[in-house]
Amino acid sequence: MTFAWKAAGITYNRYLAVSARVVRRSLKDDLRLAAERRGQAELRFAKWTNGKQGETQNLADANAAAAVESAAQGGTA
C-alpha cells in the first residue's frame, strides 16, 4: 500500500503544508484569520566570519536580492 502523498509525487513536508492550508481555509472567518497569521513564517540568517556573527538578514529579501544580482550579471536565478 502506497501513501497518497507518495503516489502524488510530493514530499511529506509539502503534503503537510497543503493539508494545513486546506484546514485553515475551511475555518470560519475570525478563526481563519488567526490561523493564517500563525501559518506565516519569517526566516532570518546571519553569516559568521572568524567566530563573529555578521548582520542578520531576512532570507526572502536576501534571496530576492541575489536573484536580481544574478539576472543583472546574465546568470539564471
Phi and psi restraints in degrees (range 20) as a CNS / XPLOR table:
assign (resid 1 and name C) (resid 2 and name N)
       (resid 2 and name CA) (resid 2 and name C) 1.0 -102.9 20.0 2
assign (resid 2 and name N) (resid 2 and name CA)
       (resid 2 and name C) (resid 3 and name N) 1.0 140.7 20.0 2
assign (resid 2 and name C) (resid 3 and name N)
       (resid 3 and name CA) (resid 3 and name C) 1.0 -69.2 20.0 2
assign (resid 3 and name N) (resid 3 and name CA)
       (resid 3 and name C) (resid 4 and name N) 1.0 149.4 20.0 2
assign (resid 3 and name C) (resid 4 and name N)
       (resid 4 and name CA) (resid 4 and name C) 1.0 -62.0 20.0 2
assign (resid 4 and name N) (resid 4 and name CA)
       (resid 4 and name C) (resid 5 and name N) 1.0 -38.7 20.0 2
assign (resid 4 and name C) (resid 5 and name N)
       (resid 5 and name CA) (resid 5 and name C) 1.0 -68.9 20.0 2
assign (resid 5 and name N) (resid 5 and name CA)
       (resid 5 and name C) (resid 6 and name N) 1.0 -32.4 20.0 2
assign (resid 5 and name C) (resid 6 and name N)
       (resid 6 and name CA) (resid 6 and name C) 1.0 -70.5 20.0 2
assign (resid 6 and name N) (resid 6 and name CA)
       (resid 6 and name C) (resid 7 and name N) 1.0 -41.8 20.0 2
assign (resid 6 and name C) (resid 7 and name N)
       (resid 7 and name CA) (resid 7 and name C) 1.0 -63.6 20.0 2
assign (resid 7 and name N) (resid 7 and name CA)
       (resid 7 and name C) (resid 8 and name N) 1.0 -32.1 20.0 2
assign (resid 7 and name C) (resid 8 and name N)
       (resid 8 and name CA) (resid 8 and name C) 1.0 -78.0 20.0 2
assign (resid 8 and name N) (resid 8 and name CA)
       (resid 8 and name C) (resid 9 and name N) 1.0 -11.9 20.0 2
assign (resid 8 and name C) (resid 9 and name N)
       (resid 9 and name CA) (resid 9 and name C) 1.0 80.9 20.0 2
assign (resid 9 and name N) (resid 9 and name CA)
       (resid 9 and name C) (resid 10 and name N) 1.0 27.0 20.0 2
assign (resid 9 and name C) (resid 10 and name N)
       (resid 10 and name CA) (resid 10 and name C) 1.0 -117.4 20.0 2
assign (resid 10 and name N) (resid 10 and name CA)
       (resid 10 and name C) (resid 11 and name N) 1.0 161.8 20.0 2
assign (resid 10 and name C) (resid 11 and name N)
       (resid 11 and name CA) (resid 11 and name C) 1.0 -78.6 20.0 2
assign (resid 11 and name N) (resid 11 and name CA)
       (resid 11 and name C) (resid 12 and name N) 1.0 163.7 20.0 2
assign (resid 11 and name C) (resid 12 and name N)
       (resid 12 and name CA) (resid 12 and name C) 1.0 -64.8 20.0 2
assign (resid 12 and name N) (resid 12 and name CA)
       (resid 12 and name C) (resid 13 and name N) 1.0 -38.6 20.0 2
assign (resid 12 and name C) (resid 13 and name N)
       (resid 13 and name CA) (resid 13 and name C) 1.0 -61.9 20.0 2
assign (resid 13 and name N) (resid 13 and name CA)
       (resid 13 and name C) (resid 14 and name N) 1.0 -41.8 20.0 2
assign (resid 13 and name C) (resid 14 and name N)
       (resid 14 and name CA) (resid 14 and name C) 1.0 -64.6 20.0 2
assign (resid 14 and name N) (resid 14 and name CA)
       (resid 14 and name C) (resid 15 and name N) 1.0 -41.6 20.0 2
assign (resid 14 and name C) (resid 15 and name N)
       (resid 15 and name CA) (resid 15 and name C) 1.0 -58.2 20.0 2
assign (resid 15 and name N) (resid 15 and name CA)
       (resid 15 and name C) (resid 16 and name N) 1.0 -44.6 20.0 2
assign (resid 15 and name C) (resid 16 and name N)
       (resid 16 and name CA) (resid 16 and name C) 1.0 -64.5 20.0 2
assign (resid 16 and name N) (resid 16 and name CA)
       (resid 16 and name C) (resid 17 and name N) 1.0 -40.1 20.0 2
assign (resid 16 and name C) (resid 17 and name N)
       (resid 17 and name CA) (resid 17 and name C) 1.0 -63.2 20.0 2
assign (resid 17 and name N) (resid 17 and name CA)
       (resid 17 and name C) (resid 18 and name N) 1.0 -43.1 20.0 2
assign (resid 17 and name C) (resid 18 and name N)
       (resid 18 and name CA) (resid 18 and name C) 1.0 -65.4 20.0 2
assign (resid 18 and name N) (resid 18 and name CA)
       (resid 18 and name C) (resid 19 and name N) 1.0 -43.3 20.0 2
assign (resid 18 and name C) (resid 19 and name N)
       (resid 19 and name CA) (resid 19 and name C) 1.0 -61.9 20.0 2
assign (resid 19 and name N) (resid 19 and name CA)
       (resid 19 and name C) (resid 20 and name N) 1.0 -43.6 20.0 2
assign (resid 19 and name C) (resid 20 and name N)
       (resid 20 and name CA) (resid 20 and name C) 1.0 -63.3 20.0 2
assign (resid 20 and name N) (resid 20 and name CA)
       (resid 20 and name C) (resid 21 and name N) 1.0 -41.4 20.0 2
assign (resid 20 and name C) (resid 21 and name N)
       (resid 21 and name CA) (resid 21 and name C) 1.0 -63.7 20.0 2
assign (resid 21 and name N) (resid 21 and name CA)
       (resid 21 and name C) (resid 22 and name N) 1.0 -40.4 20.0 2
assign (resid 21 and name C) (resid 22 and name N)
       (resid 22 and name CA) (resid 22 and name C) 1.0 -63.8 20.0 2
assign (resid 22 and name N) (resid 22 and name CA)
       (resid 22 and name C) (resid 23 and name N) 1.0 -43.1 20.0 2
assign (resid 22 and name C) (resid 23 and name N)
       (resid 23 and name CA) (resid 23 and name C) 1.0 -64.6 20.0 2
assign (resid 23 and name N) (resid 23 and name CA)
       (resid 23 and name C) (resid 24 and name N) 1.0 -44.6 20.0 2
assign (resid 23 and name C) (resid 24 and name N)
       (resid 24 and name CA) (resid 24 and name C) 1.0 -59.8 20.0 2
assign (resid 24 and name N) (resid 24 and name CA)
       (resid 24 and name C) (resid 25 and name N) 1.0 -42.2 20.0 2
assign (resid 24 and name C) (resid 25 and name N)
       (resid 25 and name CA) (resid 25 and name C) 1.0 -70.7 20.0 2
assign (resid 25 and name N) (resid 25 and name CA)
       (resid 25 and name C) (resid 26 and name N) 1.0 -18.8 20.0 2
assign (resid 25 and name C) (resid 26 and name N)
       (resid 26 and name CA) (resid 26 and name C) 1.0 -86.8 20.0 2
assign (resid 26 and name N) (resid 26 and name CA)
       (resid 26 and name C) (resid 27 and name N) 1.0 -7.9 20.0 2
assign (resid 26 and name C) (resid 27 and name N)
       (resid 27 and name CA) (resid 27 and name C) 1.0 -77.6 20.0 2
assign (resid 27 and name N) (resid 27 and name CA)
       (resid 27 and name C) (resid 28 and name N) 1.0 161.3 20.0 2
assign (resid 27 and name C) (resid 28 and name N)
       (resid 28 and name CA) (resid 28 and name C) 1.0 -66.1 20.0 2
assign (resid 28 and name N) (resid 28 and name CA)
       (resid 28 and name C) (resid 29 and name N) 1.0 160.2 20.0 2
assign (resid 28 and name C) (resid 29 and name N)
       (resid 29 and name CA) (resid 29 and name C) 1.0 -52.3 20.0 2
assign (resid 29 and name N) (resid 29 and name CA)
       (resid 29 and name C) (resid 30 and name N) 1.0 -50.2 20.0 2
assign (resid 29 and name C) (resid 30 and name N)
       (resid 30 and name CA) (resid 30 and name C) 1.0 -64.5 20.0 2
assign (resid 30 and name N) (resid 30 and name CA)
       (resid 30 and name C) (resid 31 and name N) 1.0 -42.6 20.0 2
assign (resid 30 and name C) (resid 31 and name N)
       (resid 31 and name CA) (resid 31 and name C) 1.0 -72.4 20.0 2
assign (resid 31 and name N) (resid 31 and name CA)
       (resid 31 and name C) (resid 32 and name N) 1.0 -34.9 20.0 2
assign (resid 31 and name C) (resid 32 and name N)
       (resid 32 and name CA) (resid 32 and name C) 1.0 -63.3 20.0 2
assign (resid 32 and name N) (resid 32 and name CA)
       (resid 32 and name C) (resid 33 and name N) 1.0 -44.2 20.0 2
assign (resid 32 and name C) (resid 33 and name N)
       (resid 33 and name CA) (resid 33 and name C) 1.0 -62.2 20.0 2
assign (resid 33 and name N) (resid 33 and name CA)
       (resid 33 and name C) (resid 34 and name N) 1.0 -42.3 20.0 2
assign (resid 33 and name C) (resid 34 and name N)
       (resid 34 and name CA) (resid 34 and name C) 1.0 -65.8 20.0 2
assign (resid 34 and name N) (resid 34 and name CA)
       (resid 34 and name C) (resid 35 and name N) 1.0 -40.4 20.0 2
assign (resid 34 and name C) (resid 35 and name N)
       (resid 35 and name CA) (resid 35 and name C) 1.0 -68.7 20.0 2
assign (resid 35 and name N) (resid 35 and name CA)
       (resid 35 and name C) (resid 36 and name N) 1.0 -37.4 20.0 2
assign (resid 35 and name C) (resid 36 and name N)
       (resid 36 and name CA) (resid 36 and name C) 1.0 -65.7 20.0 2
assign (resid 36 and name N) (resid 36 and name CA)
       (resid 36 and name C) (resid 37 and name N) 1.0 -36.4 20.0 2
assign (resid 36 and name C) (resid 37 and name N)
       (resid 37 and name CA) (resid 37 and name C) 1.0 -65.2 20.0 2
assign (resid 37 and name N) (resid 37 and name CA)
       (resid 37 and name C) (resid 38 and name N) 1.0 -38.3 20.0 2
assign (resid 37 and name C) (resid 38 and name N)
       (resid 38 and name CA) (resid 38 and name C) 1.0 -67.9 20.0 2
assign (resid 38 and name N) (resid 38 and name CA)
       (resid 38 and name C) (resid 39 and name N) 1.0 -28.1 20.0 2
assign (resid 38 and name C) (resid 39 and name N)
       (resid 39 and name CA) (resid 39 and name C) 1.0 -77.3 20.0 2
assign (resid 39 and name N) (resid 39 and name CA)
       (resid 39 and name C) (resid 40 and name N) 1.0 -12.1 20.0 2
assign (resid 39 and name C) (resid 40 and name N)
       (resid 40 and name CA) (resid 40 and name C) 1.0 -84.2 20.0 2
assign (resid 40 and name N) (resid 40 and name CA)
       (resid 40 and name C) (resid 41 and name N) 1.0 140.5 20.0 2
assign (resid 40 and name C) (resid 41 and name N)
       (resid 41 and name CA) (resid 41 and name C) 1.0 -130.4 20.0 2
assign (resid 41 and name N) (resid 41 and name CA)
       (resid 41 and name C) (resid 42 and name N) 1.0 148.2 20.0 2
assign (resid 41 and name C) (resid 42 and name N)
       (resid 42 and name CA) (resid 42 and name C) 1.0 -126.1 20.0 2
assign (resid 42 and name N) (resid 42 and name CA)
       (resid 42 and name C) (resid 43 and name N) 1.0 119.5 20.0 2
assign (resid 42 and name C) (resid 43 and name N)
       (resid 43 and name CA) (resid 43 and name C) 1.0 -99.8 20.0 2
assign (resid 43 and name N) (resid 43 and name CA)
       (resid 43 and name C) (resid 44 and name N) 1.0 137.2 20.0 2
assign (resid 43 and name C) (resid 44 and name N)
       (resid 44 and name CA) (resid 44 and name C) 1.0 -128.0 20.0 2
assign (resid 44 and name N) (resid 44 and name CA)
       (resid 44 and name C) (resid 45 and name N) 1.0 151.4 20.0 2
assign (resid 44 and name C) (resid 45 and name N)
       (resid 45 and name CA) (resid 45 and name C) 1.0 -144.0 20.0 2
assign (resid 45 and name N) (resid 45 and name CA)
       (resid 45 and name C) (resid 46 and name N) 1.0 162.9 20.0 2
assign (resid 45 and name C) (resid 46 and name N)
       (resid 46 and name CA) (resid 46 and name C) 1.0 -141.6 20.0 2
assign (resid 46 and name N) (resid 46 and name CA)
       (resid 46 and name C) (resid 47 and name N) 1.0 139.4 20.0 2
assign (resid 46 and name C) (resid 47 and name N)
       (resid 47 and name CA) (resid 47 and name C) 1.0 -88.1 20.0 2
assign (resid 47 and name N) (resid 47 and name CA)
       (resid 47 and name C) (resid 48 and name N) 1.0 131.8 20.0 2
assign (resid 47 and name C) (resid 48 and name N)
       (resid 48 and name CA) (resid 48 and name C) 1.0 -102.2 20.0 2
assign (resid 48 and name N) (resid 48 and name CA)
       (resid 48 and name C) (resid 49 and name N) 1.0 132.7 20.0 2
assign (resid 48 and name C) (resid 49 and name N)
       (resid 49 and name CA) (resid 49 and name C) 1.0 -133.5 20.0 2
assign (resid 49 and name N) (resid 49 and name CA)
       (resid 49 and name C) (resid 50 and name N) 1.0 126.6 20.0 2
assign (resid 49 and name C) (resid 50 and name N)
       (resid 50 and name CA) (resid 50 and name C) 1.0 53.0 20.0 2
assign (resid 50 and name N) (resid 50 and name CA)
       (resid 50 and name C) (resid 51 and name N) 1.0 39.4 20.0 2
assign (resid 50 and name C) (resid 51 and name N)
       (resid 51 and name CA) (resid 51 and name C) 1.0 78.0 20.0 2
assign (resid 51 and name N) (resid 51 and name CA)
       (resid 51 and name C) (resid 52 and name N) 1.0 9.0 20.0 2
assign (resid 51 and name C) (resid 52 and name N)
       (resid 52 and name CA) (resid 52 and name C) 1.0 -120.2 20.0 2
assign (resid 52 and name N) (resid 52 and name CA)
       (resid 52 and name C) (resid 53 and name N) 1.0 136.4 20.0 2
assign (resid 52 and name C) (resid 53 and name N)
       (resid 53 and name CA) (resid 53 and name C) 1.0 -76.9 20.0 2
assign (resid 53 and name N) (resid 53 and name CA)
       (resid 53 and name C) (resid 54 and name N) 1.0 133.8 20.0 2
assign (resid 53 and name C) (resid 54 and name N)
       (resid 54 and name CA) (resid 54 and name C) 1.0 -85.3 20.0 2
assign (resid 54 and name N) (resid 54 and name CA)
       (resid 54 and name C) (resid 55 and name N) 1.0 -166.5 20.0 2
assign (resid 54 and name C) (resid 55 and name N)
       (resid 55 and name CA) (resid 55 and name C) 1.0 -67.3 20.0 2
assign (resid 55 and name N) (resid 55 and name CA)
       (resid 55 and name C) (resid 56 and name N) 1.0 135.7 20.0 2
assign (resid 55 and name C) (resid 56 and name N)
       (resid 56 and name CA) (resid 56 and name C) 1.0 -78.5 20.0 2
assign (resid 56 and name N) (resid 56 and name CA)
       (resid 56 and name C) (resid 57 and name N) 1.0 132.3 20.0 2
assign (resid 56 and name C) (resid 57 and name N)
       (resid 57 and name CA) (resid 57 and name C) 1.0 -128.9 20.0 2
assign (resid 57 and name N) (resid 57 and name CA)
       (resid 57 and name C) (resid 58 and name N) 1.0 152.3 20.0 2
assign (resid 57 and name C) (resid 58 and name N)
       (resid 58 and name CA) (resid 58 and name C) 1.0 -75.5 20.0 2
assign (resid 58 and name N) (resid 58 and name CA)
       (resid 58 and name C) (resid 59 and name N) 1.0 130.6 20.0 2
assign (resid 58 and name C) (resid 59 and name N)
       (resid 59 and name CA) (resid 59 and name C) 1.0 -63.5 20.0 2
assign (resid 59 and name N) (resid 59 and name CA)
       (resid 59 and name C) (resid 60 and name N) 1.0 -42.9 20.0 2
assign (resid 59 and name C) (resid 60 and name N)
       (resid 60 and name CA) (resid 60 and name C) 1.0 -63.9 20.0 2
assign (resid 60 and name N) (resid 60 and name CA)
       (resid 60 and name C) (resid 61 and name N) 1.0 -42.0 20.0 2
assign (resid 60 and name C) (resid 61 and name N)
       (resid 61 and name CA) (resid 61 and name C) 1.0 -66.0 20.0 2
assign (resid 61 and name N) (resid 61 and name CA)
       (resid 61 and name C) (resid 62 and name N) 1.0 -41.0 20.0 2
assign (resid 61 and name C) (resid 62 and name N)
       (resid 62 and name CA) (resid 62 and name C) 1.0 -65.6 20.0 2
assign (resid 62 and name N) (resid 62 and name CA)
       (resid 62 and name C) (resid 63 and name N) 1.0 -39.8 20.0 2
assign (resid 62 and name C) (resid 63 and name N)
       (resid 63 and name CA) (resid 63 and name C) 1.0 -65.2 20.0 2
assign (resid 63 and name N) (resid 63 and name CA)
       (resid 63 and name C) (resid 64 and name N) 1.0 -40.8 20.0 2
assign (resid 63 and name C) (resid 64 and name N)
       (resid 64 and name CA) (resid 64 and name C) 1.0 -64.4 20.0 2
assign (resid 64 and name N) (resid 64 and name CA)
       (resid 64 and name C) (resid 65 and name N) 1.0 -42.7 20.0 2
assign (resid 64 and name C) (resid 65 and name N)
       (resid 65 and name CA) (resid 65 and name C) 1.0 -64.7 20.0 2
assign (resid 65 and name N) (resid 65 and name CA)
       (resid 65 and name C) (resid 66 and name N) 1.0 -39.7 20.0 2
assign (resid 65 and name C) (resid 66 and name N)
       (resid 66 and name CA) (resid 66 and name C) 1.0 -66.3 20.0 2
assign (resid 66 and name N) (resid 66 and name CA)
       (resid 66 and name C) (resid 67 and name N) 1.0 -36.6 20.0 2
assign (resid 66 and name C) (resid 67 and name N)
       (resid 67 and name CA) (resid 67 and name C) 1.0 -66.4 20.0 2
assign (resid 67 and name N) (resid 67 and name CA)
       (resid 67 and name C) (resid 68 and name N) 1.0 -42.1 20.0 2
assign (resid 67 and name C) (resid 68 and name N)
       (resid 68 and name CA) (resid 68 and name C) 1.0 -64.4 20.0 2
assign (resid 68 and name N) (resid 68 and name CA)
       (resid 68 and name C) (resid 69 and name N) 1.0 -44.1 20.0 2
assign (resid 68 and name C) (resid 69 and name N)
       (resid 69 and name CA) (resid 69 and name C) 1.0 -63.6 20.0 2
assign (resid 69 and name N) (resid 69 and name CA)
       (resid 69 and name C) (resid 70 and name N) 1.0 -41.9 20.0 2
assign (resid 69 and name C) (resid 70 and name N)
       (resid 70 and name CA) (resid 70 and name C) 1.0 -64.6 20.0 2
assign (resid 70 and name N) (resid 70 and name CA)
       (resid 70 and name C) (resid 71 and name N) 1.0 -41.5 20.0 2
assign (resid 70 and name C) (resid 71 and name N)
       (resid 71 and name CA) (resid 71 and name C) 1.0 -65.8 20.0 2
assign (resid 71 and name N) (resid 71 and name CA)
       (resid 71 and name C) (resid 72 and name N) 1.0 -35.5 20.0 2
assign (resid 71 and name C) (resid 72 and name N)
       (resid 72 and name CA) (resid 72 and name C) 1.0 -68.3 20.0 2
assign (resid 72 and name N) (resid 72 and name CA)
       (resid 72 and name C) (resid 73 and name N) 1.0 -28.6 20.0 2
assign (resid 72 and name C) (resid 73 and name N)
       (resid 73 and name CA) (resid 73 and name C) 1.0 -89.5 20.0 2
assign (resid 73 and name N) (resid 73 and name CA)
       (resid 73 and name C) (resid 74 and name N) 1.0 0.9 20.0 2
assign (resid 73 and name C) (resid 74 and name N)
       (resid 74 and name CA) (resid 74 and name C) 1.0 88.1 20.0 2
assign (resid 74 and name N) (resid 74 and name CA)
       (resid 74 and name C) (resid 75 and name N) 1.0 8.4 20.0 2
assign (resid 74 and name C) (resid 75 and name N)
       (resid 75 and name CA) (resid 75 and name C) 1.0 -86.8 20.0 2
assign (resid 75 and name N) (resid 75 and name CA)
       (resid 75 and name C) (resid 76 and name N) 1.0 -178.3 20.0 2
assign (resid 75 and name C) (resid 76 and name N)
       (resid 76 and name CA) (resid 76 and name C) 1.0 -105.9 20.0 2
assign (resid 76 and name N) (resid 76 and name CA)
       (resid 76 and name C) (resid 77 and name N) 1.0 140.8 20.0 2
